[in-house]
Amino acid sequence: AYKIHQYTIMCAPTASQVAGEAALRSGREDDYRAVTEMRESYDIRRRFLLGKFNEMGLKTFEPRGAFYVFPSVESTGLTGESFAEGLLKSKKVAVVPGSAFGENGKYFVRCSYATSLADLKAAVGRIKEFLKEI
C-alpha cells in the first residue's frame, strides 16, 4: 500500500503533463524567461548537493532530469533505511530510503533539491553532524 500511495502522489497526471507541454509550446517570452530562471536555480541546487555529498564521502552520481540526488550511504555501514531513520530521528532531516525503489537501492537514499538553497545548506550541515555521530 505504501508504494502504491507513493507513486500515486509522486508524479503529475497525464492531463497535467499535456497541459504543461501546451503551455511551454505556446507561452509568452516572459514565461520562457521564468522557466529558464527556474531551471538555472535547480541546476545550482543540484550542483551544490552533488558537491557536498561527494565531499562527505557519500558517492553521488549526477542526475540528468530529476530534482533528486541518490547518494550511496554504504560507506557509513548503514543501509538506506537505517540511515534515513537515524537522520530523521537525530537531525530532523527527511530522506527516502533507496530500498523504496527496489533491492538495488538498499544502500542509497533519495534527497530532493526542490527547496531553497538555504534549506539545503541547513540540511547538509545536519547531515555532516549525523555522519560524525555514527
Sine and cosine of phi, psi and omega as CSV:
sin_phi,cos_phi,sin_psi,cos_psi,sin_omega,cos_omega
0.00,0.00,-0.61,0.79,-0.01,-1.00
-0.87,0.50,-0.73,0.68,-0.04,-1.00
-0.92,0.40,-0.63,0.77,0.02,-1.00
-0.88,0.47,-0.73,0.69,0.02,-1.00
-0.87,0.49,-0.71,0.70,-0.06,-1.00
-0.87,0.49,-0.72,0.70,-0.05,-1.00
-0.97,0.25,-0.37,0.93,0.06,-1.00
-0.95,0.32,-0.58,0.81,-0.07,-1.00
-0.99,-0.16,-0.08,1.00,-0.14,-0.99
-1.00,-0.07,-0.03,1.00,0.01,-1.00
-0.62,-0.78,0.38,-0.93,0.00,-1.00
-0.98,0.22,0.64,-0.77,0.07,-1.00
-0.87,0.49,0.41,-0.91,-0.04,-1.00
-0.81,0.59,-0.69,0.72,-0.01,-1.00
-0.87,0.50,-0.63,0.78,0.03,-1.00
-0.93,0.37,-0.60,0.80,0.03,-1.00
-0.91,0.41,-0.67,0.74,0.03,-1.00
-0.90,0.44,-0.68,0.74,0.02,-1.00
-0.89,0.45,-0.66,0.75,0.03,-1.00
-0.89,0.46,-0.67,0.74,0.03,-1.00
-0.88,0.47,-0.69,0.73,0.01,-1.00
-0.89,0.46,-0.65,0.76,0.01,-1.00
-0.90,0.44,-0.65,0.76,0.01,-1.00
-0.92,0.38,-0.61,0.79,-0.03,-1.00
-0.96,0.28,-0.50,0.87,-0.09,-1.00
-0.89,-0.45,0.25,0.97,-0.06,-1.00
-0.96,0.28,0.23,-0.97,0.03,-1.00
-0.99,0.12,0.22,-0.97,0.00,-1.00
-0.86,0.51,-0.63,0.78,0.03,-1.00
-0.88,0.48,-0.62,0.78,0.03,-1.00
-0.90,0.44,-0.67,0.74,0.00,-1.00
-0.89,0.46,-0.67,0.74,0.03,-1.00
-0.88,0.47,-0.66,0.75,-0.01,-1.00
-0.90,0.44,-0.66,0.75,0.03,-1.00
-0.91,0.41,-0.66,0.75,0.02,-1.00
-0.88,0.47,-0.70,0.71,0.03,-1.00
-0.89,0.45,-0.65,0.76,0.02,-1.00
-0.91,0.42,-0.68,0.73,0.02,-1.00
-0.88,0.47,-0.66,0.75,0.04,-1.00
-0.91,0.42,-0.61,0.79,0.03,-1.00
-0.90,0.43,-0.69,0.73,0.06,-1.00
-0.89,0.47,-0.63,0.77,0.00,-1.00
-0.90,0.44,-0.64,0.77,0.04,-1.00
-0.88,0.48,-0.72,0.69,-0.01,-1.00
-0.92,0.39,-0.62,0.79,0.04,-1.00
-0.88,0.48,-0.77,0.64,-0.01,-1.00
-0.90,0.44,-0.59,0.81,0.04,-1.00
-0.87,0.50,-0.80,0.60,-0.03,-1.00
-0.90,0.43,-0.66,0.75,0.04,-1.00
-0.83,0.56,-0.76,0.65,-0.01,-1.00
-0.88,0.47,-0.71,0.70,-0.05,-1.00
-0.92,0.39,-0.70,0.71,0.02,-1.00
-0.89,0.45,-0.68,0.74,0.03,-1.00
-0.90,0.43,-0.63,0.78,0.07,-1.00
-0.87,0.48,-0.58,0.81,-0.02,-1.00
-0.98,0.18,-0.02,1.00,-0.01,-1.00
1.00,0.08,0.23,0.97,0.05,-1.00
-0.98,-0.21,1.00,0.01,-0.12,-0.99
-0.80,0.60,0.80,-0.60,-0.08,-1.00
-0.70,-0.71,0.77,-0.64,0.08,-1.00
-1.00,-0.01,0.46,-0.89,-0.06,-1.00
-0.96,0.26,0.86,-0.52,0.07,-1.00
-0.95,0.31,0.50,-0.87,-0.06,-1.00
-0.86,-0.52,0.33,0.95,0.02,-1.00
0.01,-1.00,0.13,0.99,-0.01,-1.00
-0.84,-0.54,0.04,-1.00,0.11,-0.99
-0.91,-0.42,0.67,0.75,0.06,-1.00
-0.74,-0.68,0.53,-0.85,0.24,-0.97
-0.92,-0.39,0.37,-0.93,-0.14,-0.99
-0.74,-0.67,0.93,0.36,-0.05,-1.00
-0.95,0.31,0.53,-0.85,0.11,-0.99
-0.99,0.12,0.73,-0.69,0.05,-1.00
-0.94,-0.33,0.19,0.98,-0.06,-1.00
-0.85,0.52,-0.54,0.84,-0.01,-1.00
-0.90,0.44,-0.29,0.96,0.01,-1.00
-0.99,0.10,-0.22,0.98,-0.08,-1.00
1.00,0.09,0.06,1.00,-0.02,-1.00
-0.95,-0.32,0.45,-0.89,0.20,-0.98
-0.98,0.22,0.22,-0.97,0.06,-1.00
-0.86,0.51,-0.62,0.79,0.01,-1.00
-0.90,0.43,-0.73,0.68,0.00,-1.00
-0.90,0.44,-0.66,0.75,0.01,-1.00
-0.88,0.47,-0.76,0.65,-0.04,-1.00
-0.88,0.47,-0.69,0.72,-0.01,-1.00
-0.91,0.42,-0.71,0.70,0.01,-1.00
-0.90,0.43,-0.67,0.74,0.01,-1.00
-0.90,0.44,-0.66,0.75,0.01,-1.00
-0.91,0.41,-0.74,0.68,-0.03,-1.00
-0.92,0.39,-0.67,0.74,-0.11,-0.99
-0.99,0.14,-0.66,0.75,-0.16,-0.99
-0.84,-0.54,0.02,1.00,0.03,-1.00
0.86,0.51,0.59,0.81,0.08,-1.00
-0.91,-0.41,0.82,-0.58,-0.04,-1.00
-0.99,-0.16,0.78,-0.62,0.16,-0.99
-0.74,-0.67,0.31,-0.95,0.00,-1.00
-0.98,-0.21,0.79,-0.61,0.05,-1.00
-0.87,0.49,0.68,-0.74,0.00,-1.00
-0.89,0.45,-0.37,0.93,0.00,-1.00
-0.90,0.45,-0.31,0.95,0.07,-1.00
-0.91,0.42,-0.26,0.97,-0.04,-1.00
-0.94,-0.34,0.18,0.98,0.05,-1.00
0.84,-0.54,0.20,-0.98,-0.06,-1.00
-0.85,0.52,-0.55,0.84,-0.01,-1.00
-0.93,0.36,-0.23,0.97,0.02,-1.00
-1.00,-0.02,0.16,0.99,-0.12,-0.99
-0.79,0.61,-0.62,0.79,-0.07,-1.00
-0.95,-0.32,0.50,0.87,0.00,-1.00
-0.79,-0.61,0.30,-0.95,0.18,-0.98
-0.73,-0.69,0.49,-0.87,0.04,-1.00
-0.96,-0.28,0.75,-0.66,-0.04,-1.00
-0.81,-0.58,0.78,-0.62,0.01,-1.00
-1.00,0.05,0.61,-0.80,0.14,-0.99
-0.90,-0.43,0.49,0.87,0.08,-1.00
-1.00,-0.01,0.80,0.61,0.04,-1.00
-0.52,-0.85,-0.01,-1.00,-0.06,-1.00
-0.95,0.32,0.43,-0.90,0.06,-1.00
-0.88,0.47,-0.59,0.81,0.03,-1.00
-0.89,0.46,-0.68,0.73,0.04,-1.00
-0.91,0.42,-0.62,0.78,0.02,-1.00
-0.91,0.42,-0.65,0.76,0.03,-1.00
-0.89,0.45,-0.66,0.75,0.03,-1.00
-0.90,0.43,-0.69,0.73,0.00,-1.00
-0.90,0.45,-0.67,0.74,0.02,-1.00
-0.88,0.48,-0.66,0.75,0.05,-1.00
-0.86,0.51,-0.66,0.75,0.01,-1.00
-0.94,0.34,-0.60,0.80,0.04,-1.00
-0.90,0.43,-0.65,0.76,0.06,-1.00
-0.86,0.51,-0.68,0.73,0.04,-1.00
-0.88,0.48,-0.70,0.72,0.00,-1.00
-0.87,0.49,-0.68,0.73,0.00,-1.00
-0.88,0.47,-0.58,0.81,0.03,-1.00
-0.93,0.38,-0.50,0.87,-0.06,-1.00
-0.99,0.13,-0.37,0.93,-0.06,-1.00
-1.00,-0.08,0.00,0.00,0.00,0.00
